[in-house]
């Protein structure tokens, strides 16, 4: 992209991150059956978004813009991941967090980098199970899981 677009985007997302962080303070701090309240996730996402935006803003002052080149966009990959994300949201409560996240990540990894099935399976399963374990067992939160699964 261009340097001016990157600067504009970084400032825009910095404001969005600040808005997430500010508005998350208005959400209740506890939820039924969970020690982790619904305000934690948007607060952390807002902080992460602000940090990434600041990094992008810093980088725009460091690099020199080179000649304009024609960029081709990969619409096919975008729509595959977008459609998969929509299905993820739709089926999250039906099939549960672990299975749904594993399938979503596996499809996304294979869309971005075809092949390397073993690496994609290991990373997808590790992330899904690891996140579930940390959130449910360490933080004592609650994530959707089907009743027929033992965890």
N, C-alpha and C positions, 0 to 999 in steps of 0.2 A: 504494500500500500504506500501511500505518500506520507511524508512527514507531517503535513498539516492534518491529514485524516487521522493519523495515529495520535496526535496531540488532542484533537477534538474528542476522539473515542476514549482516550484515557481520562480526560476531565469528566466526560459524560458518565463513564462507569464509576469514577471516583464518587460522583454525586449520588449515583444509584446505590453504591455500597454504603455511603453515609446514611441514605434514606432507609435502607434495610436495617442498619444498626440502630438508628433512632427509633424507627417504628417497632422493632422487635421488643423494645423496652415496654411497650404498651400491651403486649400479649401476656397472658397469665403465666406465672412462673412455675406452676405445677399442673400435672395432668393426672387423671384417675389411673392408678396402678403403675405409676412411673415416677421415679425420682428426678428424671430429666424432663424439664418442662418444654412446652412447644416454643418457647422464646429462644432456646439455645441454638437451634439449627439456623434460623435466619440471622441471628446475631453473628455466628461464626462465619456464615457465608458472606455477610456484609464486610467483616474484617478482612477475609481472604480477597474479596473483590477489590477493596480499597488498596491492599498491599500490591496486588497484581497491577492495578491501575497506576499506582505510584511508580512501579518498576517500568511500565511502558512509557510513562511520561519522562522518566529519567533517561531511558534508552533513546527517545526522540532527540534529545540534546546531544547525544554521543555519535549517532551515525550520520553520514552524509548521504543525501538523496542522489541516486544515480539516474541515468537516463530513463525515460519512460519506456517501459516494455509492456507489450500486450500480454495480459494474464488470462489464462483459461481457467475457468471455474469447474469444479467437479460436482455438478448438480446431482448426478446419479448417487454418489456416496452420501451427499447431504440428505437427499430424500429417503434413502434407505435408513439412515440413522434417525432422521426425524420420525419416520413411520414406526420404527422400532421403539422409539421413546414414547410415542403415543400408545402403542400396545403395552409397553411397560406400565404406564400409569393405569391403563384400563384393567390389566390382569394382576396388579400388585396385591390386592387383598384376596383375590381368588386363589392364586397359586403360591402366595407368600413371598417374602422379601428375598430369601436366599436363592430360590430357584429362579425367580423373575430377574433378579440382578445378575445372576450367572448367565442366563440366556441373553440378556441385553448386552452385557459386556462382551460376550463371545461373538455375537453378531457384529457389534461395533468394531472390535479388534480385527475381525476378518474382513470387514468392509474397508477399513483403513489400510490394512496390510495383509493381503491374501497369502495363504500358506501359513507356516509356523503354527500349526494347530496345537501342538503340545504346549508351547509357550502361552498361547491364548487361553487354553483350558486351565493351566496352572495359575496364571495371573487372575483370571475371572473367578475361579473357585476360591482362591486365597483371599481376594478382596471381599467377595460376598460373605464367606464364612467368617473371616476376620472382623469385618465391620459388624456383623450380627453378634458375634461373641462380645466384642468390646461394648457395643451399645446396650445389649441385653444383660450380660453377666457382670460387666465391670461398672457401667453407669446405671444399671438397674432400670433401663428404659424398656419400652414395648415397641416391637415392630410386627407388622402383619406376618402371620404364618398360618398355613392351613391346619385344621384340627387333626388331620390324619398323619402329620409328621410328629416325631417324638421330640423335636426341639423347638 
